[in-house]
Amino acid sequence: MPIARSLVAALGLAASALAGAVPGQEPSPSFPDIVARVRCGLGAVGTYNPANHPSLEFLGSGFFLSDRGHFVTANHVLEAVAEKKRLGDLRVFLPSDADREGHPATVIATDARHDAALLVVKGGQYVPLELGDSLRVREGQAIALSGFPFGLFLGLHPSTCAGIISSISPIAIPVTRSQDLDAETREALRNPFSVFQLDAVANPGHSGGPLFDPRTGRVLGILNSAFIRKTKEKVIASGISYAIPIHLVKPMLDAGLKARPGLSPVPPP
C-alpha cells in the first residue's frame, strides 16, 4: 500500500507539472480573469455639460495609473476637446457609473510627440493597471487591447480583442514624393521611434486604451491607430492597428505623477 500511494502521488505531481501547475501555489489566472481585472481600470474620455447640445460626448478611451485618479489617454483625444474649447467639460466615464455625468478630469501632463496625456480624475478610489516592460516586447508576442469602440453607439461596455504584435517598425517611412513630406512626416523622420503594429482590430473610440499582456494584464502600450496612420499610411488606409510602447511615455507619466492637480500641463522631460 505505501508503494501504491507513492506511485499515485508521483503520477499526480507529473500531471501537475505537465499542466504547468506548482504544488502549493495558486494557478495562474485565466485570460477571462485578466480581462475582468483590466476592465476595472478602464474609463471612457469625453465631455459633459447640460447646457450644450449634445450634453454628452465620448471621444476615446484610457486607463487608471493610480488609485488617486491618475488616468492615461491619447493626446489627440484631448486635442479634439481643446478644438471645441471644452476642456472645462472634460470627463472620464466609468462602466460602473449609475448616471452619465462622468467624473471631472484635469490635464496635468502631455507628450504630444508620443501622443499621450495624463489626467487627474476627481472622486472615488480607482483601480489602477500595472505597467509592463515594453522594451522586451517581441514580434509574434500575444497581446490584447481594451477600450470603448464607437462610444455612444455601443454604450459604456468595454470591448476586448486579442492578437499578436505583427511588427515593430518606425513611426514613419521614407517617401518618394516631396509632396508627401508634410510637417508630421518630416518630424517623424527627423526624430524616429518605433511603434507596435497589431493584427488585433482597434476601432474609433479605442484610442488611448491599453495594449496589455494577456498573461499578466500589465500595460505594454497605448492604442493609437488614427494618429500614427497619418505618418505610416499616406496612400492606403489599411485598417492596421498601432500602439505607442509604454516606455516612450514613461518619463512624462513619472513627471505627471509628481505634479499637483491644478497646475499647467507638464512638458515631457
URGIGI-V822227 format. One record per residue. OMEGA is omega in radians with two decimals (none if undefined). Layout:
BEGIN
<<OMEGA> <OMEGA>>
END
This chain:
BEGIN
<<3.09> <3.14> <3.14> <3.13> <3.12> <3.13> <3.11> <3.13> <3.14> <3.10> <3.11> <3.11> <3.11> <3.12> <3.11> <3.13> <3.12> <-3.14> <3.13> <-3.10> <3.09> <-3.13> <3.11> <3.13> <3.09> <3.09> <3.11> <-3.14> <3.10> <3.12> <3.05> <3.08> <3.13> <3.14> <3.14> <3.12> <-3.13> <-3.13> <-3.13> <-3.12> <-3.08> <3.01> <3.06> <-3.11> <3.12> <3.14> <3.05> <3.04> <-3.09> <-3.14> <-3.11> <3.06> <0.02> <-3.11> <-3.07> <3.13> <3.04> <-3.08> <-3.09> <-3.09> <3.09> <-3.10> <-3.13> <3.14> <3.10> <3.12> <3.10> <3.04> <3.06> <-2.94> <-3.07> <3.04> <3.11> <-3.12> <-3.11> <3.03> <3.12> <3.11> <3.09> <3.09> <-3.12> <3.14> <3.12> <-3.13> <-3.08> <3.11> <3.08> <3.12> <-3.06> <-3.12> <2.94> <-3.08> <-3.11> <3.11> <-3.10> <-3.10> <3.10> <3.12> <-3.13> <3.12> <3.10> <-3.12> <-3.14> <-3.10> <3.12> <3.09> <3.13> <3.12> <3.12> <3.02> <-3.06> <-3.10> <3.13> <3.04> <3.11> <3.13> <3.10> <3.12> <2.88> <-3.10> <-3.10> <2.96> <2.94> <3.02> <-3.03> <-3.11> <-3.10> <2.99> <3.10> <3.07> <3.09> <-3.12> <-3.10> <3.08> <-3.11> <-3.14> <-3.12> <3.05> <-3.07> <-3.13> <3.10> <3.10> <3.00> <3.11> <-3.13> <3.11> <-3.06> <-3.10> <3.05> <2.97> <-3.03> <-3.11> <3.13> <3.11> <-3.09> <3.13> <-3.11> <3.11> <-3.13> <3.08> <3.13> <3.12> <3.12> <2.92> <-3.08> <3.11> <2.95> <-2.94> <-3.11> <3.13> <3.13> <3.08> <3.11> <-3.13> <-3.10> <-3.11> <-3.09> <-3.12> <3.09> <-3.11> <3.06> <-3.05> <-3.11> <-3.13> <3.12> <3.13> <-3.14> <3.11> <-3.13> <-3.13> <-3.02> <2.95> <-3.07> <3.13> <3.11> <2.98> <-3.01> <3.00> <3.05> <-3.07> <3.00> <-3.08> <3.04> <-3.05> <3.08> <-3.07> <-3.12> <3.13> <-3.07> <2.85> <-3.00> <3.10> <-3.08> <3.11> <-3.02> <-3.05> <-3.13> <-3.06> <3.14> <-3.10> <3.12> <-3.11> <-2.96> <-3.06> <-2.98> <-3.06> <-3.11> <-3.09> <3.12> <-3.09> <-3.08> <-3.03> <-3.06> <-2.99> <-3.04> <3.02> <-2.99> <-3.03> <3.09> <-3.14> <3.14> <3.05> <3.05> <3.08> <-3.01> <-3.11> <3.14> <-3.10> <-3.12> <3.11> <3.11> <-3.14> <3.13> <3.12> <-3.13> <3.12> <3.13> <-3.09> <3.07> <3.08> <3.13> <3.10> <3.05> <3.14> <-3.11> <3.11> <3.11> <3.13> <none>>
END
